[in-house]
């Protein structure tokens, strides 16, 4: 392949390099394939908030995890136990359309469940005992205290090796997502999630009677996946949290490596800011080279190292230009390596963020469909 031409020459200008003359030109051609796929674990740890509820096809439950409390005693005779959570507002409060109050149910896992290795879907198959219900409304305020009602555990004796509590909307009636303060080393200790247990604690053979302890939990939050987002042939949806990434492919066989040298290649995709399923802030993305053929199964998708370039998806409807020059040069020189590129979040993270791009569907306005913009030098053959 001919060495790369200069970048600072304008399209249409002649370029003289060594014993070859060339003209800088440009072309565009449509993306031949663009699709999104879901992958990743539905389990998400959050350091910013615990989310509970459902809005805009996004559903979130909370698992409170209390591990390794052996230091509290070998046995705890419980009189009563109260779980306290403190709310801190709502997710995307300005977009809440349904403010109808709803109930959430609190349950206890009756089986040994590991929230690190078991995902949201498998959690539904575990045996759990209902403990209480709580009432939530959409009255926004500052940091407002919210107590789950006092309850007495049905087990009079409980060993505190691991305790898991599950909080979820009752019968999926939620219409908004409530945020609660999580356990965090930087949070105000007055507002951390806590269990207040009243009873008799047995420690090294000594019984501490009528004891009340405030226990700050280690926690985890479960987010469900994006399967509730309806199919839309005219848009490609990308999301952060439970990941929905994008794979793009183009036909570069029209570029002759014997006479053409690529100066710059941009993938141009247009953001649809009117799509009404956006949650959270724009997310930083980058591209990865897809290393092998795949069949829409994310488990079979092999990618290389990420690009050093970062792209922030804007809130406005506009074209986003993604510099894929190194990949395009490889695809031209070695067409058999062109399996496309993956467009993925730089950090998977825990924040909820979705964006939509226009697809290459024939019903989409042609000016909004994704395409490759190629600036190249065409050399005169000696």
C-alpha angles and dihedrals in degrees: 000000000000115000117265116277126231118286099210097066120101124239110271094027121124117244122203114198121169109306094340131085121209142178123218110229140161139221138179129208131176126260106260095206135014125167141149129226136192122235142145137071118302088218113100130179113210129200095181108048146343109238124209127177143033132278136153092004091306118120127191132183130182129231114193111204124199109182134177103007094157089125089069093064143285094267135016121202102204125212094171140339128205125192115206126198128177120213123221104189134278139305110255091348094184090062097053107122102165110055095171109138117244141183131245125203127223117212137176123224110242093190133059102271123176111204092196097059101026120069133215095269095053091047089068090063095056122099111253133175119221112236108172146333129235131202123230131185133180099246102136119216142142120283100329125186115239120185124194105226118269114265139175116228113238091229110079091198123042130178111214102217091119131350122188125187124187124208120189140151111276110249089346092281096144122123100180139032117246120205123217130192110261130212106277136155089230098047123101104267090221090067102041118121106266145176117219107200121187119196146075118316121202112210121172091337094309120113119219105202129209091004124168117198129185108216121192108210134221101233145192134194126217119213118190119228129261095259089116092065105102121239113263116183092195095056138049112215122210123185142180125218102037092031126243108176131184129235119199130188135183137184109247097168089102089072112086109213090199094066107012131069122193115234097177137346124195128188104217117202126168123227117223105216092178092066103115100214101077118131125179132357130317113284132222114244137180136181133255129198112246106228104195143018116278138182105223089281106124090205089067096047112111118191134182130222118316123258117258089233123096126204126195115208107231126226093229128075103262143126116274114208115208117192107226098161098130092052093046092052089053092048091052094048094041110024091178089069095059104111092140132249134280119227107208142163113271089224120025090210130160102267119111111239131155131177134177130218126193112255131218092258112141090237091062118095106265091232090060100047118107118260144163118250111204127191110189144161118239111203125210109242113238 
